[in-house]
Amino acid sequence: MPIISRAGWLAHFIAFISGSLITLSLAPFNLWPLAILSVALLYLGLDKLGQRAAMARSWWFGFGLFASGASWVYVSIHQFGSAPPILAGILTLLFVAGLALFFIPLGYLWARWLRTNNAFFNIFSFAALWVALEIFRGWFLTGFPWLYLGYSQTSSLLRGLAPLGGVWLISFVLALTATAIVYTYQHRILGTATLCLIWLASTPLVLINWTTPSSKPLSVLAVQGNIDQNMKWDSYRLSYQLALYRDMTIAQPRADLIIWPETAVPINKDRAEVYLAGIQAWALRQESGFITGIPMLLPDETGKTYYYNGVTAGALAQGDYLKQKLVPFGEYVPLQDSLRGLIDFFDLPMSDFRPGPKEQSLLSLKDQKIAPFICYEVVYPDFAAGLSAQSNVLLTISNDAWFGESIGPIQHLQMAQMRAIEAGRWMIRSTNNGISALIDPQGKVITQAPQFEQTVLTGNVIPMQGLTPYLRFKSWPLLILISFLLASAFLLAKKYKKTISR
């Protein structure tokens, strides 16, 4: 038996390293074959383990993944939450260790209920279990849909699967590939045949164009103000920020659409009406549409007012949008009655937002519909698909200054690329300090602005029409498939365990 399949600390350490390989498969490293190797090592490591050992093994794997891929939260806690380095380090460790708990059910369910003596069923049921838990992680307690396996393929031939079934279908195929590779050693014919079937069926999909242009290209101007996070909510620097975005905008040639990033106007919309009216009047004279991120203070049906993270459009563009998917601790504080006041991190500016309503109209520019995603929202696959299906162009605005000079903003950009591929639409990404970019329907970054600079991104996007299969059906076909595979594996495993117990 190989060391990786045994119980013990050495094998757990190998699992930790295996989990970190997924981070290396993602941006900015983009060593995408490591995604397959990572899952193959985990699968091999769980092959002979009992329930408790399998739970520990899968936790160490998840700990390696999140410690390497999500520890950028330290920047937010220490630099912007004013926590001392030791406290910030402890909170970061607790954060990534807590996220690793999502992997414990994988080890338990596999060892207790789904592992069989049938190589064919094992290949498919493990891949189904992997994706089921990715989907669960994106839903439970508002979700943390970050570091999905499928994001590693934004530049590989497997990206053609995204318009068919989204990022989770790619994750499924990668996990299938990983388990099939393991079986090429034990069952060479079965493993090789499965690998050939998977890749021969998947790679031609990249040649299909699911959507077509709906109008002529639109010229875009995205202003990147690079406002330091420490001054963003400083009332003494408000005039400077508003003047900066105004002056950077009017110094540029005319564009069909002018975009400012998330909370570029850092005061409530009702307080900024005069300022916005001036910008919109100028944009109207230019025959342009104008869109900016801005907080809003609005009443509910009882008349009580709440803060919302929003987007407003003016001049030739129209509509308002309120963010639905909020960032824990950044935009709202779970258990705030207990946590408020403990440390500055739990009292960040504008951390008392409410989620917007589920049914909202899109933004528009003349007869073209624009699907807006504010920061974190773009990382939710099925949520994004619901808005994208109604649109011609995708727009995500963000303030990634929270991530500092970490890999977080680059990972965030890669997820926006995947949303463009899934929808078959152009994506405009406008951020405070980078990475602002224009992304085509194949997920290719056509142009981008450098990080940490005051600059203006210009270029053209093409409004698209038509629905990819993923926009039409979302993840329901995949959910049905993995439910069938898991149910079949459960029944087979139950029958197998009854047989060996006699």
N, C-alpha and C positions, 0 to 999 in steps of 0.2 A: 504494500500500500504506500503511495507517495506521501511525503511529509504533509503536504497541503491538505490531505484528506483525513489526517489524524487530529485528535484533540490535543490541546496544549497551546502554550503561549507563542511558540515559534510559528505555528500555523495561523494563529490569530494575527500575528504581525504581518504575515504574508497577505492575509485578507485585508488588513489596513492599507498596505501598499497597493493591493489590487483595486480597492475602491478609489484611491487617488489617481489611478490611471484614467478614470473617466474624465476627471478635470483636465488632464493632458490631452484628451481627445477633443475637447471643446476649445472655443476661442479663449485666448489668443494663440494657443499652441497648435490646435487643429491637427493633431496626430490621430486622425479618426480611426485607424485600425486598432488603436489601444482600447477603444470602447468594446470591441469584440473580445479582445484578450482579457479585459477586466471581468466580463461576465463569465467567460469560459473558466477562469481561475476560481471564481466564486462557486460556480456549478460543480466543478471538480472537488472543491473543498467541502461541499455539503453532501457529497456522494454517499458516504458511509456513516455520517454522524447521527447520534440520537437527538432527541428533541432539544434538550437543554444546551448541548454543545452547538447544535445548529443555530439556535437563537443567539448565542454568544458570537459565533462566527459571522453571522450576518450583521450583527450590531457593529463589530469591528470593521467590517466592509463599509457600512454606512458612515461610520466615524471617519474613516479615511477619505471618503468622498466629500463630506461636508467640511472637514477640517482643511482640506486642500482647496475646495471650490467655493466655500461660503464664509471663510474667516475674514473677508473684507468688512464684515459687520463691525470689526474692531475699530475701523476708522470712524464710523458713525458714533460708536459709544465713547471712544476716547477723545477724538478731535472735536466733535460737535456736541457730544453729550457731557463733556468736561469731566469724565471719569478718570481717575488716576490710572496709569498704565497697568498696575497690578490688578485693580478692580476690573478694568476693561478687559484684561486678559482672562480673568476668571469668568466674567459674563459671556465672553466669546466662547470659551471652552464649554460652558453650560449650554449655550445656544447650539453649537454643532453637535454636542453629545446628545442633546434632546432631539435634534433632527434625526440622528442616527437611530432613534427608537422606531422610526418608520420602517426600518429594515428587519426588525425582530420578527414581525409576522411572516416574512418571507421564509426565514429559517424554520419557524415553528410549523407553518402550514405545509411546507415541503416535506419535512421529516415525519410529521404526524399523520398527514392525510393524503398527500398527492404523489409521493415517490413510489414507483412501482418497479417491477422487474421487466417491464416492457420498454425497450429502448425508444421505439417510435412514439409512444405516449409521453415518455419523459421529455423528449425534445420539445414537443409542442406545449405540454402542460407547464413546464418551467417558464417558457416564454410568455405564456398567458398569465401566469402568476406575477411575473415581473411587471408587465404592463398594467395589470389590475391594481397593483400597489402604487405604481406611478400615478394612475388616475386618482386613487384614494388620497395620495399625498397632495394633489392639487385641489382637493375638496375639503378635507377635514380641517375644522376650525379656520375657515376661510382659505386654507391651503398655502403651501409653499411650492409652487410649480416651477422650480429652478433646477438646473443640472439634470434635465431629462436626457436619457441616452440618445434619443433621436436627434437632438440638436447638433450632435457631432457631424451630421451628414449634410450640412447646408451647402457644401461644395463637392460632395461626392455624387456618384451616379444614383445612389439611393434616394436623393432628394426628390426624384420623380414620384416617389410614393406619397409625398406630403399632400399634393392636391387630391389624391385618392382617399387617404384615410388619416391625414394629419401626422403630427410628430409622433403620436403614440403608435401608429402603424409602423413607422420607421424603427421605433424602439422594439417592437415585436419582432420585426425581421432581424434586427441585430442580435437579439437574444436567441432567436432560432438559429442564427448562424453560429453563435458561440457554442450552443449545446451540440449542434451538429458536428462542429470541429472536434469536440471532445469524443464524440462517438466514432469519428473516423479512425481513431486508434483501437477502439474496442469492437466496432462493427463497421468495417471499412466501406462496404457496399452501401449500407443504409446511410451512413454519414455523408459520403460523397454524393450520393444521389440526392439527398435533401439539400445539400449546399448548391449543387448545380441547379436544382429546381427553383430555389429561392432567388438566386442571383440572375438566372436567365429570364425569369418572369418579371423581376423588378427593374432591371436596368433600362429596358426600352421605353419605360414610362416617361423618362426624362425628355423624350423627343415630342411628347404630346403637348399642344397648346390648348388648354381648356377654355381660355377666354380670348376675346378679341377687342380691339380699340372701339370705344364708343364715341369719341370725338377727337379733334386735333389736340396736340400736346398743349399742356398748360405750363407757363413759365412760373417758377417758384423762387421765392426769396425767403430764406430762413435765417433770422438774426440770432447769433450766439453771443450773448452779452458777457459771459464769463464772470458773473457776479460772485464774489467770495461768499460762501455760505454763512460766515460769521457776520457779514454786514447785510445779508438779504432782508432780514426783518427789523433792521435798525431804522427807526423812524427818522433819525437825523440824516440818514443816507438815502431817503426815499426820493427826494428831488433829483439827486444824482442819477439814480437808477432809471427813473422815468425819462429824464433828458437823454441818457445814454441810448436807450432803445429807440427813442424818437429820432435822434440825430443820426444813428447808424442806419436807420431805415430810409430816411428822406435823402440820404447821400447816394443811394443806389439807383441804377436805372429801373425803369418801370418793370413790374412783373404782374402776372395775372393773379397771383396769390401770395400774400405776405404772411409769414408765420412767426410768432413769438413763442418761446417755450413755456413750460409749466410755471405758473405764478410769476411770469415775467413782470406783471403788474402786481406788486405784493401788498395791495390794499383791497378792501372789499369793493365789489363792482359799483355799489351805490355811491361810494365816496370818490370813485374815479370817473364818474359820468362826464364831467367837463373835459378831462384829459382824453378819454376815449373818443368823445365826440370830435375833438380836433384831429386825432389820428384818422378816424373814419372819414371825415370830410376830405382830408388830404388824399386818402386812398381812393375815394369816390371820384375825385378829379382826375386821378391816374387811371380810372376804370379798372381798379383792382379790388380784390377781396382781401379782408383783413381778419386774422384769427389770432387770439392770444389766450394763454392760460391766466386765470385770475380767480381768487377766492370770491365766494358769494355768500351773503347772509340772507337767508330766505325763510319765510314762515311756512309751517306745515298747515294741515287742515284745521288745527285747533288755534292757529294764530301764533304759536310759539316759534321763535326764530332759531335757526341752526346754521352753522358754518358748513359750506361745501367747497370742495376743490373742483373748480370748474373751468370751462372753456367758453368764450363768447366770440361771436363772429359779427362783422359789420361791413359797411360799404357794399360791394357787390356780393359778399358772402353773408349768409344768414344762419341764425340758430344759436342756441345755448346747449351746453351739455354738462352734466354733473357726474363726477367720478363715482363709480359703483364699487370698485374693488380697492379697498383702502389698505395701506401698509401698516401692519401692527407696530405700535410705538412711534412710528414716524408721523402718522396721520390720525391714529386713535390709540388709546392706551387700554389694553385689556385689564380688567380688575383695577380700573383707575382709582377707585375710592381707597384702595390699599396701597397702590404704588406711587401715586402722585406725591411729590415732595421728598421721596427717599433720596434720589440723586437727580442731577440736572437732566439726565437722559430721559427720565419719565416726565419731564416738563418742557419738552422741546417746543419752540414756537409753532403755532398752527397744528397742534397734535390733538385737536378736538373736533375733527371733521366728522360729518355724518355721510353715509353712503347715499348716492342719488337713487332715484326710482329706477326700477328695472325697465319700464317701457318709456323710452325717450326717442325723439326724432333725431335723425342725423343732421350734421351741418350740410350746407349746400353752397355751391358756387354756380350761379345761373342754373342750368339744368343738370349739373353733376352733383352726386351725393358723396359726401366725405365722411368716412367712419372715424370718429375720434377715439383715441385711447390715451389716457393720462398715465404716464409712467408705468406702474406695476401692472396695469390692466392688460398690457400687450403680451404678458407672459402666460395668460390663461387661454389655452387653445380653443375650447368650445365656446367660451364667452366671446372671444374675438371673432370666431366664425359667425356667430349670430349677427353681429353688427356688420361684418364684412360682406355678408350675403346681400345686404341692402344697398351697398355702396358701389362707387366707381373708382374711388381713390381711398387709400388708407393713410391715416395721420396719427403719429404718436408724438406727444410732447412730454418732456421729462426734465428733471433737475437731478442729474447724476453726481452733483457735487457731494452728496452724502457718501459716495463711495471713495472719494479722494483719488489718489493715483494707484488704485488697485485694478484687478482684472474684472471687477464688477461691471463697469460700463461696457466693456468689450463683450462680456457674456450677454448683457442686456441688448446690445446691438444684434448679436447673433440670433436672439429670440425674435426680434423684429424681422430679421431676414426670413425666418421660418414662417412667420405669419404671412409675409408677402407670397411665399411659395405656395402655402396652403390655399390662399385666396386667388392666386393668379392675378394679383393686382400690384400696382406700384405703391410703395410705402414712402411717405415723407417722415423723416425723424428729425425733430427740432428739439435741441437741448440747451441748457444754460451754459454748460462748459464742455460739451462733447460727450458722445460722438454724434454730431449732426450729420445726416446722410440722406441720399436718395437711393432707393433700392428698387430694382426692377422685379417683374413677376417671377423670375428664375432665382431670386434671392441674391443676385449680384449687386454689390455696392457700386453704383455708377459714379458717384462722387461723394466725398465726405470732407468735413472741416476738421482741422487739427484740434486736438484737445487743449484745453486750458489757454485758449486765445480768444480775444474779442475779434470776431470775424463774421462775415455774412456768406452763407452757402447759397449759391445760385445754380439753377439747372432746369430741366424740363421733366415733367412726368406725363404719362399718357393715361387718361381715364379708360377703364376697361369695363366690359360687360360680359355677362354669362356667368354661370355657376360651376365651380369645380364640384366633383362628387362630394368632397369633404364639406364644402359650404352647404350643399343640399341636404346631406344626411348627418353631418357632424360625426360623432364617434359611435353612433348607435350600431352600425354594422359590426364594428370591431368589438364592441361590448357584447353583442350577441355571440360572436365567434369565441371570445375568450371565456364567456360563461359556459358555452357548450364544452369547450376543451377542459375547463376545470371540473365541471360536473362529471364528464366522462372519466377523467383521471381519478376523481374521488371514488367513483363506483368501482373502477378497476382495482385501485389500491385497496379498497375495503375487501373485495373478493380475494385479492392476493394475500392479504394478511390473515384472512380466515383460513385460507388453504395452508399456510405455513404454521398456523397455530395448532393444527390437528396432529 
